[in-house]
Amino acid sequence: MHHIQLGGTARNVKDIQAIQRMGLQFAEIPVNDPVAFSKHIHTYNQWRRASGLYYLCHGPREGDPNDLNSLKHEYLPKILAILPMMKRLRMLLLTVHLWLDARFVRMEVIDFKIDLLREIITHARDAGIIICHENLSERASDMEKACHRLPLLNITLDLGHAQLLTEVNRSLDYIDQFPEKIKHIHLHDNDGGTSHLDDLHLPPGQGIVDFRAIFKRLKQMGYHHTITLELKPHEIKDSLGKVRALLD
């Protein structure tokens, strides 16, 4: 697991500077508003060159997960607007949110979202960008249809989200079922729970996620990609020793 590269969430240039000082390899930048973000591309490019970091991109939330009109006319255009900006910033991986939990999302909406993902992947492939779907409350079985229909779709495994709406963290199920699909990981902790309000994004060790068991399984599967610590910069700094111990 020594080939794994560590990065942190960067919401602004100040965060990028902090991530560089910590000796991490990359910054994952959330882009919620492509129009606003476009005004800062030159600055982000300057800091990419100056810092030696590379960037990954975290896409916007989808809004109402069952609203087809919003998905088609608001969410999809945002993603398609982000892709050329990513190319300018040499970002090669985009994490997207499209809730596919069959307990809460209608089946016809899930099929519609898979079609949206197909369109996103087609545009991303032309730009050399990998698309990763991030688990929210989905069980691994909820991802089967999308992964079967979309061979180029990959997964961002969010270890904290996998602790929500379940007694046992679902990360192990994802690792067992989709080892070849997991290209990126989000790391943060929580106390479990039954709603988005329980997605606390705590530093590892402050919640109940069994990171030791998860990292053991990741080592067994030969995971060698990227991990973003989805925390505030000072929390990343305080957590680095613990995360590196898990990697070792």
LUMPADO-143711 format. One record per residue: residue number from 0; chain; x, y, z of N, C-alpha, C in turn. Coordinates in Angstrom, 1 decimal. Each point is the difference from the previous one (the first is absolute). Example, Ala and Ser with C-alpha at 12.3 -4.5 7.8 and 13.67 -1.06 7.14 Angstrom:
2
(0, "A", (13.2, -5.7, 7.8), (-0.9, 1.2, 0.0), (0.9, 1.2, 0.0))
(1, "A", (-0.4, 1.1, -0.7), (0.9, 1.1, 0.0), (-0.8, 1.1, 0.8))
This chain:
248
(0, "A", (0.8, -1.2, 0.0), (-0.8, 1.2, 0.0), (0.9, 1.3, 0.0))
(1, "A", (1.3, -0.2, -0.2), (0.8, 1.2, 0.1), (-0.1, 0.8, -1.3))
(2, "A", (-0.6, -0.5, -1.0), (-0.2, 0.8, -1.2), (-1.2, 0.9, 0.1))
(3, "A", (-0.8, -0.1, 1.0), (-1.1, 0.9, 0.2), (0.4, 1.4, 0.2))
(4, "A", (-0.7, 1.0, -0.6), (0.4, 1.4, 0.2), (-1.1, 0.6, 0.8))
(5, "A", (0.4, 0.9, 0.9), (-0.9, 0.7, 0.9), (-0.2, 1.4, -0.4))
(6, "A", (-1.3, 0.5, 0.1), (-0.3, 1.4, -0.2), (-1.0, 0.5, 0.9))
(7, "A", (-0.4, 1.2, -0.1), (-1.0, 0.6, 0.9), (-1.0, 0.9, -0.8))
(8, "A", (-1.1, 0.2, 0.6), (-1.0, 0.9, -0.6), (0.5, 1.4, 0.0))
(9, "A", (-0.1, 0.7, -1.1), (0.4, 1.4, 0.0), (-1.1, 0.9, -0.6))
(10, "A", (-0.6, 0.8, 0.9), (-1.1, 0.9, -0.5), (0.5, 1.3, -0.5))
(11, "A", (1.3, 0.3, 0.2), (0.6, 1.3, -0.5), (1.5, -0.2, 0.0))
(12, "A", (0.6, 1.1, -0.5), (1.5, 0.0, -0.1), (0.7, -0.2, 1.3))
(13, "A", (-0.5, 0.6, 1.0), (0.6, -0.2, 1.4), (0.0, -1.4, 0.4))
(14, "A", (-1.0, -0.8, -0.3), (0.0, -1.4, 0.3), (1.0, -0.8, -0.9))
(15, "A", (0.2, 0.4, -1.2), (1.0, -0.6, -0.9), (1.4, 0.3, 0.6))
(16, "A", (0.3, 1.1, 0.5), (1.2, 0.4, 0.7), (0.3, -0.9, 1.2))
(17, "A", (-1.1, -0.2, 0.8), (0.1, -0.8, 1.2), (0.3, -1.5, -0.4))
(18, "A", (-0.7, -0.5, -1.0), (0.2, -1.4, -0.5), (1.5, -0.2, -0.5))
(19, "A", (0.5, 1.0, -0.7), (1.4, -0.1, -0.4), (1.0, 0.0, 1.2))
(20, "A", (-0.3, 0.8, 1.0), (0.9, 0.0, 1.1), (0.0, -1.3, 0.8))
(21, "A", (-1.1, -0.7, -0.1), (-0.1, -1.3, 0.7), (0.7, -1.1, -0.8))
(22, "A", (0.5, 0.3, -1.2), (0.7, -1.0, -0.8), (-1.0, -1.0, -0.7))
(23, "A", (-1.2, 0.4, -0.2), (-0.9, -0.9, -0.7), (0.2, 0.2, -1.5))
(24, "A", (-0.6, -1.0, -0.8), (0.3, 0.0, -1.4), (-1.0, 0.8, -0.9))
(25, "A", (-1.3, 0.1, 0.5), (-1.0, 0.6, -0.8), (-1.0, 0.7, 0.8))
(26, "A", (-0.8, 0.9, -0.7), (-1.2, 0.6, 0.7), (-1.2, -0.3, -0.8))
(27, "A", (-1.1, -0.4, 0.7), (-1.3, -0.2, -0.6), (-0.8, 1.2, 0.1))
(28, "A", (-0.4, 0.6, -1.1), (-0.7, 1.3, 0.0), (-1.5, -0.2, -0.2))
(29, "A", (-0.9, 0.4, 0.9), (-1.4, -0.1, -0.3), (-0.4, 1.1, -0.9))
(30, "A", (-0.8, -0.3, -1.0), (-0.5, 1.0, -0.9), (-1.6, -0.1, 0.0))
(31, "A", (-0.6, 0.9, 0.8), (-1.4, 0.1, 0.0), (-0.7, 0.9, -1.0))
(32, "A", (0.7, 1.1, -0.3), (-0.5, 1.0, -0.9), (1.1, 0.2, -1.1))
(33, "A", (-0.2, -0.7, -1.2), (1.0, 0.2, -1.1), (0.3, 1.4, -0.4))
(34, "A", (-1.1, 0.8, 0.0), (0.2, 1.4, -0.5), (0.9, 0.8, 1.0))
(35, "A", (-0.2, -0.2, 1.3), (0.8, 0.7, 1.0), (1.5, -0.6, -0.1))
(36, "A", (0.1, -1.3, -0.1), (1.3, -0.7, 0.0), (0.8, 0.5, -1.2))
(37, "A", (-0.6, 0.2, -1.2), (0.7, 0.4, -1.2), (0.8, 1.2, 0.2))
(38, "A", (-0.4, 0.9, 0.9), (0.7, 1.3, 0.2), (1.3, -0.2, 0.7))
(39, "A", (0.2, -1.2, 0.6), (1.2, -0.2, 0.8), (1.0, -1.0, -0.6))
(40, "A", (-0.3, -0.5, -1.3), (0.8, -1.0, -0.6), (1.5, 0.4, -0.1))
(41, "A", (0.2, 1.3, -0.4), (1.4, 0.4, -0.2), (0.7, 0.0, 1.3))
(42, "A", (-0.6, 0.4, 1.1), (0.7, -0.1, 1.3), (0.3, -1.4, 0.4))
(43, "A", (-1.0, -0.9, -0.2), (0.2, -1.4, 0.4), (1.1, -0.6, -0.8))
(44, "A", (0.1, 0.4, -1.3), (1.1, -0.5, -0.9), (1.3, 0.5, 0.5))
(45, "A", (0.1, 1.2, 0.4), (1.3, 0.6, 0.5), (0.4, -0.8, 1.3))
(46, "A", (-0.9, -0.3, 0.9), (0.3, -0.7, 1.2), (0.3, -1.5, -0.3))
(47, "A", (-0.6, -0.6, -1.0), (0.3, -1.4, -0.4), (1.5, 0.0, -0.4))
(48, "A", (0.4, 0.9, -0.8), (1.4, 0.0, -0.5), (1.0, 0.3, 1.1))
(49, "A", (-0.4, 1.0, 0.9), (0.9, 0.4, 1.1), (0.1, -1.1, 1.0))
(50, "A", (-1.1, -0.7, 0.3), (0.0, -0.9, 1.2), (0.6, -1.4, -0.4))
(51, "A", (-0.1, -0.4, -1.3), (0.3, -1.3, -0.4), (-1.1, -1.0, 0.3))
(52, "A", (-1.1, 0.4, 0.5), (-1.1, -0.8, 0.2), (-0.8, -0.3, -1.3))
(53, "A", (-0.7, -1.1, 0.0), (-1.0, -0.1, -1.1), (-1.4, 0.1, 0.6))
(54, "A", (-1.0, 0.2, -0.8), (-1.4, 0.2, 0.5), (-0.9, -1.1, -0.5))
(55, "A", (-0.9, -0.4, 0.9), (-1.2, -0.8, -0.4), (-1.2, 0.9, 0.2))
(56, "A", (-1.2, -0.4, -0.5), (-1.1, 0.9, 0.0), (-1.2, -0.8, 0.7))
(57, "A", (-0.7, 0.8, 0.8), (-1.2, -0.6, 0.7), (-1.2, 0.8, -0.5))
(58, "A", (-0.9, -0.7, -0.7), (-1.2, 0.7, -0.7), (-1.0, 0.5, 1.0))
(59, "A", (-1.0, 0.7, -0.5), (-1.1, 0.6, 0.8), (-1.0, -1.1, 0.4))
(60, "A", (-0.8, 0.4, 1.0), (-1.1, -0.9, 0.4), (-1.1, 0.1, -1.0))
(61, "A", (-0.8, -1.0, 0.0), (-1.0, -0.1, -1.1), (-1.3, 0.7, 0.3))
(62, "A", (-0.3, 0.5, 1.2), (-1.2, 0.6, 0.4), (-1.0, -1.1, 0.3))
(63, "A", (-1.3, 0.2, -0.3), (-1.0, -1.0, 0.2), (0.3, -1.2, -0.8))
(64, "A", (0.2, -1.2, 0.7), (0.5, -1.2, -0.6), (-1.0, -0.7, -0.9))
(65, "A", (-1.3, 0.5, 0.1), (-1.0, -0.7, -0.8), (-0.6, 1.0, -1.1))
(66, "A", (0.6, 1.2, -0.2), (-0.5, 1.0, -0.9), (0.7, -0.1, -1.3))
(67, "A", (-0.7, -0.7, -1.0), (0.6, -0.2, -1.3), (0.4, 1.3, -0.7))
(68, "A", (-0.9, 1.0, 0.1), (0.2, 1.2, -0.7), (1.2, 0.7, 0.5))
(69, "A", (0.2, 0.1, 1.4), (1.1, 0.6, 0.6), (1.3, -0.7, -0.4))
(70, "A", (0.0, -1.4, 0.0), (1.1, -0.7, -0.4), (0.5, 0.3, -1.4))
(71, "A", (-1.0, 0.0, -0.9), (0.4, 0.2, -1.4), (0.4, 1.5, -0.3))
(72, "A", (-0.7, 1.0, 0.6), (0.2, 1.3, -0.5), (0.8, 0.9, 1.0))
(73, "A", (0.3, -0.6, 1.2), (0.9, 0.8, 0.9), (1.3, -0.8, 0.3))
(74, "A", (-0.2, -1.3, 0.5), (1.2, -0.8, 0.4), (0.9, -0.3, -1.2))
(75, "A", (-0.6, -0.6, -1.0), (0.8, -0.4, -1.2), (0.8, 1.1, -0.6))
(76, "A", (-0.7, 1.2, -0.3), (0.8, 1.1, -0.5), (1.2, 0.5, 0.8))
(77, "A", (-0.2, -0.1, 1.4), (1.1, 0.3, 0.8), (1.2, -0.9, -0.2))
(78, "A", (-0.3, -1.3, 0.0), (1.1, -1.0, -0.2), (0.7, 0.2, -1.4))
(79, "A", (-0.8, 0.2, -1.0), (0.6, 0.2, -1.3), (0.8, 1.3, -0.1))
(80, "A", (-0.4, 1.0, 0.8), (0.8, 1.3, 0.0), (1.3, -0.2, 0.8))
(81, "A", (0.0, -0.9, 1.0), (1.2, -0.2, 0.8), (1.1, -0.8, -0.8))
(82, "A", (-0.4, -0.9, -0.9), (1.0, -0.8, -0.7), (1.1, 0.8, -0.7))
(83, "A", (-0.4, 1.0, -0.8), (1.1, 0.8, -0.7), (0.9, 0.7, 1.0))
(84, "A", (-0.6, 0.5, 1.1), (0.8, 0.6, 1.0), (1.0, -0.9, 0.6))
(85, "A", (-0.4, -1.3, 0.3), (0.9, -1.0, 0.5), (1.1, -0.2, -1.0))
(86, "A", (-0.3, 0.0, -1.2), (1.1, -0.3, -1.0), (1.1, 1.1, 0.1))
(87, "A", (-0.5, 1.3, 0.1), (0.9, 1.1, 0.1), (0.9, -0.1, 1.3))
(88, "A", (-0.5, -0.6, 1.1), (0.7, -0.2, 1.2), (0.7, -1.4, 0.1))
(89, "A", (-0.1, -0.7, -1.1), (0.6, -1.4, 0.0), (-0.5, -0.9, 1.1))
(90, "A", (-1.3, 0.2, 0.3), (-0.7, -0.9, 0.9), (-0.4, -1.3, -0.7))
(91, "A", (0.3, -1.1, 0.5), (-0.2, -1.2, -0.8), (-1.1, -0.9, 0.6))
(92, "A", (-0.6, 0.4, 1.2), (-1.0, -0.8, 0.6), (-1.1, 0.9, 0.6))
(93, "A", (-1.3, -0.3, -0.3), (-1.1, 0.7, 0.5), (-0.9, -0.9, 0.8))
(94, "A", (-0.3, 0.4, 1.2), (-0.9, -0.8, 0.8), (-1.4, 0.7, -0.1))
(95, "A", (-1.0, -0.9, -0.3), (-1.4, 0.6, -0.2), (-0.9, -0.6, 1.0))
(96, "A", (-1.1, 0.7, 0.4), (-1.0, -0.4, 0.9), (-1.3, -0.2, -0.8))
(97, "A", (-0.4, -1.2, -0.1), (-1.4, -0.3, -0.6), (-0.5, -1.2, 0.8))
(98, "A", (-0.9, 0.3, 0.9), (-0.5, -0.9, 1.0), (-0.7, -1.2, -0.7))
(99, "A", (0.4, -1.2, 0.2), (-0.5, -1.2, -0.6), (-0.6, -1.0, 1.0))
(100, "A", (-0.3, 0.5, 1.2), (-0.6, -0.9, 1.0), (-1.4, -0.4, -0.3))
(101, "A", (-0.3, -1.2, -0.4), (-1.3, -0.4, -0.4), (-1.1, 0.0, 1.1))
(102, "A", (0.5, 0.2, 1.2), (-1.0, 0.2, 1.1), (-0.6, 1.4, 0.0))
(103, "A", (0.6, 1.0, -0.6), (-0.4, 1.3, 0.0), (-0.2, 0.7, -1.4))
(104, "A", (0.6, -0.6, -1.0), (0.0, 0.6, -1.3), (-0.9, -1.0, -0.9))
(105, "A", (-0.9, 0.6, -0.7), (-0.9, -0.8, -0.9), (0.8, -0.7, -1.1))
(106, "A", (-0.4, -1.2, -0.4), (0.7, -0.8, -1.0), (0.2, 0.7, -1.3))
(107, "A", (-1.1, 0.7, -0.4), (0.1, 0.7, -1.3), (1.0, 1.2, 0.1))
(108, "A", (0.2, 0.5, 1.2), (1.0, 1.1, 0.2), (1.4, -0.6, 0.0))
(109, "A", (0.1, -1.1, 0.6), (1.4, -0.7, -0.1), (0.4, -0.3, -1.4))
(110, "A", (-1.0, -0.5, -0.8), (0.3, -0.2, -1.4), (0.4, 1.3, -0.7))
(111, "A", (-0.7, 1.1, 0.3), (0.3, 1.3, -0.6), (1.4, 0.4, 0.4))
(112, "A", (0.4, -0.2, 1.3), (1.3, 0.4, 0.4), (1.1, -0.8, -0.6))
(113, "A", (-0.3, -1.2, -0.3), (1.0, -0.8, -0.7), (0.2, 0.5, -1.4))
(114, "A", (-1.0, 0.5, -0.6), (0.1, 0.6, -1.4), (0.8, 1.3, 0.1))
(115, "A", (-0.3, 0.8, 1.1), (0.8, 1.2, 0.2), (1.5, -0.3, 0.2))
(116, "A", (0.3, -1.0, 0.8), (1.4, -0.5, 0.2), (0.6, -0.4, -1.3))
(117, "A", (-0.7, -0.7, -0.9), (0.5, -0.4, -1.3), (0.4, 1.3, -0.8))
(118, "A", (-0.8, 1.0, 0.0), (0.3, 1.2, -0.7), (1.2, 0.7, 0.6))
(119, "A", (0.1, 0.1, 1.3), (1.1, 0.6, 0.7), (1.3, -0.8, -0.4))
(120, "A", (-0.1, -1.3, 0.1), (1.2, -0.8, -0.3), (0.5, 0.2, -1.4))
(121, "A", (-0.9, 0.1, -1.0), (0.3, 0.2, -1.4), (0.8, 1.3, -0.1))
(122, "A", (-0.5, 1.1, 0.6), (0.7, 1.3, -0.1), (1.3, 0.0, 0.7))
(123, "A", (0.1, -0.7, 1.2), (1.2, -0.1, 0.8), (1.1, -0.8, -0.7))
(124, "A", (-0.4, -1.0, -0.7), (0.9, -0.9, -0.7), (0.8, 0.8, -1.0))
(125, "A", (-0.7, 0.9, -0.7), (0.6, 0.9, -1.0), (1.1, 0.9, 0.6))
(126, "A", (-0.2, 0.3, 1.3), (0.9, 0.9, 0.7), (1.0, -0.7, 0.8))
(127, "A", (0.0, -1.4, -0.1), (0.9, -0.8, 0.8), (-0.2, 0.0, 1.5))
(128, "A", (-1.3, 0.2, 0.4), (-0.4, 0.1, 1.4), (-0.7, -1.3, 0.4))
(129, "A", (0.3, -0.5, 1.2), (-0.6, -1.1, 0.6), (-1.2, 0.4, 0.8))
(130, "A", (-1.2, -0.6, -0.1), (-1.2, 0.3, 0.7), (-0.1, -1.0, 1.1))
(131, "A", (-0.1, 0.4, 1.3), (-0.3, -0.9, 1.1), (-1.3, 0.4, 0.7))
(132, "A", (-0.8, -1.0, 0.2), (-1.3, 0.2, 0.8), (0.3, -0.2, 1.4))
(133, "A", (-0.4, 1.0, 0.9), (0.2, -0.1, 1.4), (-1.2, -0.6, 0.7))
(134, "A", (0.3, -1.0, 0.8), (-1.1, -0.6, 0.8), (-0.5, 1.0, 1.0))
(135, "A", (-1.3, 0.1, 0.2), (-0.6, 0.8, 1.1), (-0.6, -1.0, 1.0))
(136, "A", (-1.2, -0.4, -0.1), (-0.5, -1.1, 0.9), (-0.2, -1.3, -0.7))
(137, "A", (0.4, 0.0, -1.3), (-0.2, -1.2, -0.8), (0.7, -1.3, 0.5))
(138, "A", (-0.7, -1.1, -0.1), (0.6, -1.3, 0.2), (0.8, -0.3, -1.2))
(139, "A", (0.9, -0.9, 0.1), (0.8, -0.4, -1.2), (-0.9, -0.6, -1.1))
(140, "A", (-1.1, -0.6, 0.4), (-0.9, -0.6, -1.0), (-0.7, 1.1, -0.8))
(141, "A", (-0.2, 1.2, 0.6), (-0.6, 1.1, -0.7), (0.9, 0.5, -1.2))
(142, "A", (1.2, -0.3, 0.0), (1.0, 0.4, -1.0), (0.1, -1.0, -1.2))
(143, "A", (-0.6, -1.2, 0.2), (0.2, -1.0, -1.0), (-0.5, 0.4, -1.4))
(144, "A", (-1.2, 0.5, -0.1), (-0.6, 0.4, -1.3), (0.9, 1.0, -0.7))
(145, "A", (0.4, 1.1, 0.7), (0.8, 1.0, -0.6), (1.3, -0.5, -0.5))
(146, "A", (0.7, -0.8, 0.9), (1.3, -0.6, -0.4), (-0.1, -0.9, -1.2))
(147, "A", (-1.1, -0.8, 0.0), (-0.2, -1.0, -1.1), (-0.3, 0.8, -1.3))
(148, "A", (-0.8, 1.0, 0.0), (-0.3, 0.8, -1.2), (1.1, 0.9, -0.5))
(149, "A", (0.9, 0.4, 1.0), (1.0, 1.0, -0.3), (1.4, -0.5, 0.3))
(150, "A", (0.6, -0.7, -0.9), (1.3, -0.6, 0.3), (1.1, 1.0, 0.4))
(151, "A", (-0.2, 1.3, -0.5), (1.0, 1.0, 0.3), (-0.3, 0.8, 1.3))
(152, "A", (-1.1, -0.3, 0.7), (-0.3, 0.6, 1.2), (0.8, -0.6, 1.2))
(153, "A", (0.7, 0.9, 0.8), (0.7, -0.5, 1.1), (-0.6, 0.5, 1.3))
(154, "A", (0.6, -0.3, 1.1), (-0.6, 0.3, 1.3), (1.0, 0.8, 0.9))
(155, "A", (-0.5, 1.1, 0.6), (0.7, 0.6, 1.2), (-0.7, -0.6, 1.2))
(156, "A", (0.8, -0.8, 0.8), (-0.5, -0.6, 1.2), (0.1, 0.9, 1.1))
(157, "A", (-1.1, 0.5, 0.5), (0.0, 0.9, 1.2), (-0.2, -0.8, 1.2))
(158, "A", (1.0, -0.1, 0.8), (0.0, -0.9, 1.2), (-0.9, 0.5, 1.1))
(159, "A", (-0.2, 1.3, 0.1), (-1.0, 0.6, 1.0), (-1.4, -0.3, -0.5))
(160, "A", (-0.3, 0.3, -1.2), (-1.4, -0.2, -0.5), (-0.4, -1.5, 0.1))
(161, "A", (1.0, -0.9, -0.1), (-0.3, -1.4, 0.1), (-0.4, -0.4, 1.4))
(162, "A", (0.1, 0.9, 1.0), (-0.4, -0.3, 1.4), (-1.4, 0.5, 0.3))
(163, "A", (-0.7, 0.6, -1.0), (-1.3, 0.6, 0.2), (-1.1, -1.0, -0.4))
(164, "A", (-1.1, 0.0, 0.7), (-1.2, -0.9, -0.3), (0.4, -1.5, 0.0))
(165, "A", (0.9, -0.3, 0.9), (0.4, -1.4, 0.1), (0.6, -0.3, 1.3))
(166, "A", (0.0, -1.3, 0.4), (0.6, -0.4, 1.2), (1.5, -0.3, -0.2))
(167, "A", (0.4, -0.5, -1.2), (1.3, -0.3, -0.3), (0.5, 0.8, -1.2))
(168, "A", (1.2, 0.6, 0.1), (0.5, 0.8, -1.1), (0.0, -0.7, -1.3))
(169, "A", (-0.6, 0.6, -1.0), (-0.1, -0.7, -1.3), (1.2, 0.1, -0.9))
(170, "A", (1.1, 0.6, 0.5), (1.2, 0.0, -0.8), (0.5, -1.3, -0.4))
(171, "A", (-0.1, -1.0, 0.9), (0.5, -1.3, -0.3), (-0.8, -0.7, -1.1))
(172, "A", (-1.3, 0.3, 0.0), (-0.8, -0.6, -1.1), (0.4, 0.6, -1.4))
(173, "A", (0.3, 1.3, 0.0), (0.4, 0.6, -1.2), (1.4, -0.5, -0.5))
(174, "A", (0.9, -0.2, 1.0), (1.3, -0.5, -0.4), (-0.1, -1.4, -0.5))
(175, "A", (-0.8, -0.8, 0.6), (-0.2, -1.4, -0.5), (-0.7, -0.1, -1.3))
(176, "A", (-0.9, 0.9, -0.3), (-0.8, -0.1, -1.2), (0.6, 0.8, -1.2))
(177, "A", (0.6, 1.1, 0.3), (0.5, 0.8, -1.1), (1.5, 0.4, 0.2))
(178, "A", (0.9, -1.0, 0.2), (1.4, 0.4, 0.3), (0.6, 0.7, -1.2))
(179, "A", (-0.4, -0.3, -1.2), (0.6, 0.6, -1.2), (-0.5, 1.4, -0.3))
(180, "A", (-1.2, 0.3, 0.6), (-0.7, 1.3, -0.3), (0.5, 1.1, 1.0))
(181, "A", (0.5, -0.3, 1.1), (0.3, 1.0, 1.0), (1.3, 0.7, -0.4))
(182, "A", (-0.1, 1.2, -0.4), (1.2, 0.8, -0.5), (0.3, 1.2, 1.0))
(183, "A", (-0.8, 0.2, 1.0), (0.2, 1.1, 0.9), (-0.7, -0.2, 1.3))
(184, "A", (0.5, 0.6, 1.1), (-0.6, -0.2, 1.3), (-0.2, 1.3, 0.7))
(185, "A", (-1.1, 0.2, 0.7), (-0.2, 1.1, 0.9), (0.1, -0.5, 1.4))
(186, "A", (0.8, 0.6, 0.9), (0.2, -0.5, 1.3), (-0.5, 1.1, 1.0))
(187, "A", (-0.9, -0.4, 0.9), (-0.5, 0.8, 1.1), (-0.8, -0.9, 0.9))
(188, "A", (-0.4, 0.4, 1.2), (-0.6, -0.8, 1.0), (-1.4, 0.5, 0.4))
(189, "A", (-0.8, -0.8, 0.6), (-1.2, 0.4, 0.6), (-0.5, -1.0, 1.0))
(190, "A", (-1.2, 0.3, 0.6), (-0.5, -0.9, 1.0), (-1.2, -0.9, -0.5))
(191, "A", (0.0, -0.2, -1.4), (-1.2, -0.7, -0.6), (-1.1, 1.0, 0.0))
(192, "A", (-1.2, -0.5, -0.3), (-1.2, 0.8, 0.0), (-0.9, -0.3, -1.2))
(193, "A", (-1.1, 0.8, -0.1), (-1.1, -0.3, -0.9), (-0.3, 1.1, -1.0))
(194, "A", (0.8, 1.1, 0.0), (-0.3, 1.1, -0.9), (1.3, 0.7, -0.4))
(195, "A", (-0.1, 0.9, -0.9), (1.1, 0.8, -0.5), (0.6, 0.9, 1.1))
(196, "A", (-0.8, 0.3, 1.0), (0.5, 0.8, 1.2), (1.0, -0.8, 0.8))
(197, "A", (0.0, -1.3, -0.1), (1.0, -0.9, 0.7), (1.3, -0.1, -0.7))
(198, "A", (0.1, 0.6, -1.2), (1.3, 0.0, -0.8), (0.9, 1.0, 0.6))
(199, "A", (0.6, -0.3, 1.1), (0.7, 1.0, 0.8), (1.4, 0.4, -0.5))
(200, "A", (0.6, -0.8, -0.8), (1.4, 0.3, -0.5), (0.9, 0.2, 1.2))
(201, "A", (0.1, -0.9, 0.9), (0.9, 0.0, 1.1), (1.4, -0.5, -0.4))
(202, "A", (1.0, 0.4, 0.7), (1.4, -0.6, -0.2), (-0.1, -1.5, 0.4))
(203, "A", (0.8, -0.8, -0.6), (0.0, -1.5, 0.3), (0.3, -0.2, 1.5))
(204, "A", (-0.8, -0.9, 0.6), (0.2, -0.3, 1.4), (-1.0, 0.7, 0.9))
(205, "A", (-0.7, 1.0, -0.6), (-1.0, 0.8, 0.8), (-1.4, -0.6, -0.2))
(206, "A", (-0.1, -1.0, -0.8), (-1.3, -0.6, -0.3), (0.1, -1.5, 0.2))
(207, "A", (-0.8, -0.8, -0.7), (-0.1, -1.4, 0.1), (0.5, -0.8, -1.2))
(208, "A", (0.4, 0.7, -1.1), (0.5, -0.7, -1.1), (1.2, -0.9, 0.3))
(209, "A", (0.0, -1.3, -0.4), (1.1, -0.9, 0.3), (1.0, 0.1, -1.1))
(210, "A", (0.8, 1.0, 0.0), (1.0, 0.3, -1.1), (1.0, -1.2, -0.1))
(211, "A", (0.4, -0.5, 1.2), (1.0, -1.1, -0.1), (-0.5, -1.2, -0.8))
(212, "A", (-1.3, -0.4, 0.2), (-0.5, -1.1, -0.8), (-0.1, 0.4, -1.5))
(213, "A", (-0.4, 1.2, -0.3), (-0.1, 0.5, -1.4), (1.3, 0.0, -0.7))
(214, "A", (1.0, 0.6, 0.7), (1.3, 0.1, -0.6), (0.7, -1.4, -0.2))
(215, "A", (-0.3, -0.9, 0.9), (0.5, -1.4, -0.1), (-0.5, -0.6, -1.3))
(216, "A", (-1.3, 0.2, -0.3), (-0.6, -0.5, -1.2), (0.5, 0.7, -1.2))
(217, "A", (0.2, 1.3, 0.1), (0.6, 0.8, -1.2), (1.4, -0.5, -0.3))
(218, "A", (0.7, -0.4, 1.0), (1.4, -0.5, -0.2), (-0.1, -1.3, -0.7))
(219, "A", (-1.0, -0.9, 0.4), (-0.2, -1.3, -0.6), (-0.3, 0.1, -1.5))
(220, "A", (-0.8, 1.0, -0.3), (-0.5, 0.2, -1.4), (1.1, 0.7, -0.9))
(221, "A", (1.0, 0.5, 0.7), (1.1, 0.7, -0.7), (-0.3, 1.4, -0.5))
(222, "A", (-0.8, 0.7, 0.8), (-0.4, 1.4, -0.3), (1.2, 0.9, -0.1))
(223, "A", (0.1, 0.8, -1.1), (1.3, 0.8, -0.2), (-0.4, 1.3, -0.6))
(224, "A", (-1.1, 0.6, 0.3), (-0.4, 1.2, -0.6), (0.0, 1.2, 1.0))
(225, "A", (-1.0, 0.8, 0.1), (0.1, 1.2, 0.8), (-1.0, 0.0, 1.1))
(226, "A", (0.3, 0.7, 1.1), (-0.9, 0.2, 1.1), (0.0, 1.4, 0.4))
(227, "A", (-1.2, 0.6, 0.0), (-0.2, 1.4, 0.5), (-0.5, 0.0, 1.4))
(228, "A", (0.7, 0.7, 0.9), (-0.5, 0.2, 1.3), (-1.0, 1.2, -0.1))
(229, "A", (-1.3, -0.3, 0.1), (-1.0, 1.0, -0.1), (-0.3, 0.7, 1.3))
(230, "A", (1.0, 0.8, 0.4), (0.0, 0.7, 1.3), (0.5, 1.4, -0.2))
(231, "A", (-0.1, 0.8, 1.0), (0.6, 1.3, 0.0), (1.5, -0.1, 0.1))
(232, "A", (0.8, 1.0, -0.5), (1.4, -0.2, 0.0), (0.6, -0.3, 1.4))
(233, "A", (-0.4, 0.6, 1.1), (0.6, -0.3, 1.3), (-0.3, -1.4, 0.4))
(234, "A", (-1.2, -0.5, -0.4), (-0.4, -1.4, 0.3), (0.9, -1.0, -0.8))
(235, "A", (0.2, 0.4, -1.3), (0.9, -0.9, -0.8), (1.4, -0.1, 0.7))
(236, "A", (0.5, 1.2, 0.4), (1.4, 0.0, 0.6), (0.0, -0.9, 1.3))
(237, "A", (-1.1, 0.1, 0.8), (0.0, -0.8, 1.2), (-0.2, -1.5, -0.3))
(238, "A", (-0.6, -0.3, -1.2), (-0.3, -1.4, -0.3), (1.0, -0.8, -0.8))
(239, "A", (1.0, 0.7, -0.5), (0.9, -0.6, -1.0), (0.8, -1.1, 0.7))
(240, "A", (0.4, 0.1, 1.2), (0.7, -1.1, 0.6), (-0.8, -1.3, 0.1))
(241, "A", (-1.3, 0.2, 0.4), (-0.8, -1.2, 0.1), (-0.3, -0.6, -1.4))
(242, "A", (-0.2, 0.8, -1.0), (-0.3, -0.5, -1.3), (1.3, -0.7, -0.6))
(243, "A", (1.1, 0.6, 0.2), (1.3, -0.7, -0.5), (0.2, -1.3, 0.8))
(244, "A", (-0.3, -0.1, 1.2), (0.1, -1.2, 0.8), (-0.9, -1.1, -0.6))
(245, "A", (-1.3, 0.4, -0.4), (-0.9, -0.9, -0.6), (0.6, -0.5, -1.3))
(246, "A", (0.6, 0.8, -0.8), (0.6, -0.4, -1.3), (1.2, -0.9, 0.2))
(247, "A", (0.7, 0.1, 1.1), (1.1, -0.9, 0.3), (-0.4, -1.3, 0.6))
